Amino acid sequence: MLQEPDGTAAQHASRAMPWSVPLAEEGYRILNRAQPGEAEEMRQLKNGLLAGNARIDSKYFYDATGCALFNAICTQPEYYLTRTEAKFFAEHRAEIQWHLPIGAQWIDLGCGDGLKSQPWIAALRARRYLGIDIASEALEKALGRMKALFPTVECTGVLCDFSRSLVLDDVIGERPDLTPVLFYPGSSLGNFTASQAFALLTSFRENLAPHGLLLIGVDLVKDARLLEAAYDDAQGVTAAFNRNVLRVVNRLLDADFDPKKFEHCAHFNRRAARMEMRLRATVEHRVRIGRDARKFREGESILTEYSHKYTIDGFGELLSKAGFARPRVWTDEAGWFGVFLAGL
Ligand code: AVI
């Protein structure tokens, strides 16, 4: 059941939210915290495209096609990240679990289909599942599946764009008896700028106070060739994912970008320790963006994504600056991926 923050059923769900089924039938509820302000977001998106150094926030990748393409990226041989993390968790769950409370409330940030959380819910005998996502359909599916698999686990969804703000303390506080564990895998933090990542970690700490835990997976700095291959696979799936964002922009801003006039570029910026994805114009052309227009010179590019890579020490420092206690850290054998468990 979709509920407004005050607990009353929502009359006006977010555009994408299909009418949901009552809690009694489905056994879960979804709180709608999607904030208005779409006009401001669209203004920012458009300004980003009209600016000298054009850019699109990477959150716009994830329409239905973008989500499907991202799932396909995760199965590409070059994209080591998903595979490495999944293998690592499968092999080390028992060891990590030892440091986590039994019967916790498990907070799955950016839960998507919720699949990564399932083995944790089982292993920790979690009593509550909080799925957080901006994609309403994925959230409904994740909660439905979770409830079917774990009928005794209380399931709540929070529909929100946590890149704008994350306020969960009231929902977490509904169950003061259950220790909150915030799970943020997949190195998704890396897609934020350094200052955004710091702000997000700080908001995690505020939401988890006074005794919660953060379990987070981050990608580590490695050989540039491995990184660049991972973001430019031979099948061209990442290229298609990158170009698809122009179709999203066309719909959102009534623009006429032609994805065929842009090529996919993926470059590791070692100084900033991040992968950078761009779309580079292959010919000079003009693009209409709503009532405005701009010219792209041949070779001019649009920045579409940062994917920061961390060092163990660097990420530990970031956690400490955000107010977390010294974390426990695990890495895979190759040292490609890091898992941090931090308390307050
Ligand atoms: C979602 N995120 C962690 C992915 C990454 O690796 O930064 C997004 C992605 N972009 C290209 N490939 C995958």
Boltz pocket constraint, residues with backbone or C-beta under 6 A from the ligand:
constraints:
  - pocket:
      binder: B
      contacts: [[A, 73], [A, 81], [A, 186], [A, 187], [A, 188], [A, 189], [A, 190], [A, 191], [A, 230], [A, 231], [A, 238], [A, 305], [A, 306], [A, 307]]
      max_distance: 6.0
